[in-house]
Amino acid sequence: MPQKILIPLYGREVAPRFDLAAEAVFVTLNTDQHDRQEKLVVLPQVSAEKLCHMILTEGMDTVICGGIEEEYYQYLTWKRIAVYDGVIGPWEKALERLICGALRSGDIITASPEADTDAG
């Protein structure tokens, strides 16, 4: 079964705030996690409620984000969506870490892998 991931963006980085993201990338990973489809979406309005609604209607399994209010975090996890919050860095690197099973909430990801640090 394919895995669907949403990452709110700020340029090429994971958006620092979930509720202020104006665009997002939808990633669909095939079962073998080698083939993937990416779709960049410009959101019609900056809104955490609308972003949550989009996550549910698009059938997302996972969200990788920066800061997220507790209310939205609790709602998404209650809906059985995995939320990796407090992630800072390029979204592609965060996705690579997720695919490898190495992504954790609070990760600070830099351009060079040897300089990456974990906050928790």
C-alpha positions as a Markdown table, in Angstrom:
| # | Residue | x | y | z |
|---|---|---|---|---|
| 1 | Met | 0.0 | 0.0 | 0.0 |
| 2 | Pro | 1.5 | 3.4 | -1.0 |
| 3 | Gln | 2.4 | 5.9 | 1.7 |
| 4 | Lys | 1.2 | 9.5 | 1.4 |
| 5 | Ile | 3.2 | 12.3 | 3.0 |
| 6 | Leu | 2.5 | 16.0 | 3.2 |
| 7 | Ile | 5.2 | 18.5 | 4.0 |
| 8 | Pro | 4.3 | 22.2 | 4.4 |
| 9 | Leu | 7.0 | 24.3 | 2.7 |
| 10 | Tyr | 8.8 | 27.6 | 3.0 |
| 11 | Gly | 10.8 | 27.6 | -0.2 |
| 12 | Arg | 12.9 | 24.4 | -0.2 |
| 13 | Glu | 12.7 | 24.0 | 3.5 |
| 14 | Val | 10.1 | 22.5 | 5.9 |
| 15 | Ala | 7.9 | 25.4 | 6.8 |
| 16 | Pro | 8.8 | 26.7 | 10.3 |
| 17 | Arg | 5.0 | 27.0 | 11.2 |
| 18 | Phe | 2.3 | 24.6 | 10.1 |
| 19 | Asp | -0.4 | 27.3 | 10.3 |
| 20 | Leu | 1.4 | 29.8 | 8.0 |
| 21 | Ala | 2.4 | 27.5 | 5.2 |
| 22 | Ala | 1.3 | 28.8 | 1.7 |
| 23 | Glu | 2.5 | 25.8 | -0.2 |
| 24 | Ala | 3.1 | 22.1 | 0.4 |
| 25 | Val | 4.5 | 19.0 | -1.3 |
| 26 | Phe | 2.5 | 15.8 | -1.5 |
| 27 | Val | 4.7 | 12.7 | -1.8 |
| 28 | Thr | 3.4 | 9.3 | -2.6 |
| 29 | Leu | 5.8 | 6.4 | -2.0 |
| 30 | Asn | 5.1 | 3.1 | -3.6 |
| 31 | Thr | 5.2 | 0.0 | -1.4 |
| 32 | Asp | 8.9 | -0.6 | -2.2 |
| 33 | Gln | 9.6 | 3.1 | -1.3 |
| 34 | His | 11.9 | 3.5 | -4.3 |
| 35 | Asp | 9.4 | 5.0 | -6.7 |
| 36 | Arg | 7.8 | 8.2 | -5.6 |
| 37 | Gln | 5.5 | 10.9 | -7.0 |
| 38 | Glu | 5.8 | 14.5 | -5.9 |
| 39 | Lys | 3.2 | 17.2 | -6.4 |
| 40 | Leu | 3.7 | 20.8 | -5.3 |
| 41 | Val | 0.5 | 22.5 | -4.2 |
| 42 | Val | 0.0 | 26.2 | -3.7 |
| 43 | Leu | -2.6 | 26.6 | -1.0 |
| 44 | Pro | -5.5 | 29.0 | -1.8 |
| 45 | Gln | -5.4 | 30.4 | 1.8 |
| 46 | Val | -3.1 | 30.2 | 4.7 |
| 47 | Ser | -5.1 | 28.2 | 7.3 |
| 48 | Ala | -4.2 | 25.4 | 9.7 |
| 49 | Glu | -7.9 | 24.2 | 9.5 |
| 50 | Lys | -7.9 | 24.0 | 5.7 |
| 51 | Leu | -4.5 | 22.3 | 5.7 |
| 52 | Cys | -5.8 | 19.7 | 8.2 |
| 53 | His | -8.9 | 19.2 | 6.0 |
| 54 | Met | -6.7 | 18.7 | 2.9 |
| 55 | Ile | -4.5 | 16.2 | 4.8 |
| 56 | Leu | -7.7 | 14.1 | 5.5 |
| 57 | Thr | -9.4 | 14.5 | 2.2 |
| 58 | Glu | -6.2 | 13.5 | 0.3 |
| 59 | Gly | -5.7 | 10.5 | 2.5 |
| 60 | Met | -2.3 | 11.4 | 3.9 |
| 61 | Asp | -0.6 | 9.0 | 6.3 |
| 62 | Thr | 2.3 | 11.2 | 7.5 |
| 63 | Val | 3.0 | 14.9 | 8.0 |
| 64 | Ile | 6.5 | 16.4 | 8.4 |
| 65 | Cys | 6.3 | 19.9 | 9.7 |
| 66 | Gly | 8.1 | 22.5 | 11.8 |
| 67 | Gly | 6.1 | 24.1 | 14.6 |
| 68 | Ile | 2.5 | 23.0 | 15.0 |
| 69 | Glu | -0.1 | 24.0 | 17.6 |
| 70 | Glu | -1.0 | 21.3 | 20.1 |
| 71 | Glu | -4.6 | 21.4 | 19.0 |
| 72 | Tyr | -3.8 | 20.4 | 15.4 |
| 73 | Tyr | -1.1 | 17.9 | 16.5 |
| 74 | Gln | -3.7 | 16.2 | 18.7 |
| 75 | Tyr | -6.3 | 16.2 | 16.0 |
| 76 | Leu | -4.1 | 14.7 | 13.3 |
| 77 | Thr | -2.7 | 12.0 | 15.6 |
| 78 | Trp | -6.3 | 11.2 | 16.8 |
| 79 | Lys | -7.1 | 10.7 | 13.1 |
| 80 | Arg | -4.1 | 8.2 | 13.0 |
| 81 | Ile | -1.8 | 10.4 | 11.0 |
| 82 | Ala | 1.9 | 10.2 | 11.9 |
| 83 | Val | 3.2 | 13.7 | 12.7 |
| 84 | Tyr | 6.9 | 14.5 | 12.8 |
| 85 | Asp | 7.0 | 18.0 | 14.2 |
| 86 | Gly | 9.8 | 20.4 | 15.1 |
| 87 | Val | 11.7 | 19.3 | 11.9 |
| 88 | Ile | 14.0 | 22.0 | 10.5 |
| 89 | Gly | 15.8 | 21.8 | 7.2 |
| 90 | Pro | 15.4 | 21.0 | 3.5 |
| 91 | Trp | 12.3 | 19.0 | 2.9 |
| 92 | Glu | 14.1 | 16.5 | 0.5 |
| 93 | Lys | 16.5 | 15.6 | 3.3 |
| 94 | Ala | 13.7 | 15.2 | 5.8 |
| 95 | Leu | 11.9 | 12.9 | 3.3 |
| 96 | Glu | 15.1 | 10.8 | 2.8 |
| 97 | Arg | 15.3 | 10.4 | 6.6 |
| 98 | Leu | 11.7 | 9.3 | 6.8 |
| 99 | Ile | 12.2 | 6.7 | 4.0 |
| 100 | Cys | 15.3 | 5.4 | 5.8 |
| 101 | Gly | 13.4 | 5.2 | 9.1 |
| 102 | Ala | 15.7 | 7.8 | 10.7 |
| 103 | Leu | 13.5 | 10.8 | 11.0 |
| 104 | Arg | 12.5 | 11.9 | 14.5 |
| 105 | Ser | 10.4 | 14.8 | 15.7 |
| 106 | Gly | 12.8 | 17.7 | 16.6 |
| 107 | Asp | 15.4 | 16.8 | 14.0 |
| 108 | Ile | 17.6 | 19.6 | 12.7 |
| 109 | Ile | 18.8 | 18.7 | 9.3 |
| 110 | Thr | 21.6 | 20.5 | 7.5 |
| 111 | Ala | 23.0 | 20.3 | 4.0 |
| 112 | Ser | 25.8 | 17.9 | 5.0 |
| 113 | Pro | 24.8 | 14.6 | 6.7 |
| 114 | Glu | 27.7 | 14.6 | 9.1 |
| 115 | Ala | 26.6 | 17.9 | 10.6 |
| 116 | Asp | 23.0 | 16.8 | 11.3 |
| 117 | Thr | 21.9 | 16.9 | 14.8 |
| 118 | Asp | 18.9 | 15.6 | 16.8 |
| 119 | Ala | 17.2 | 17.8 | 19.3 |
| 120 | Gly | 15.7 | 14.9 | 21.2 |
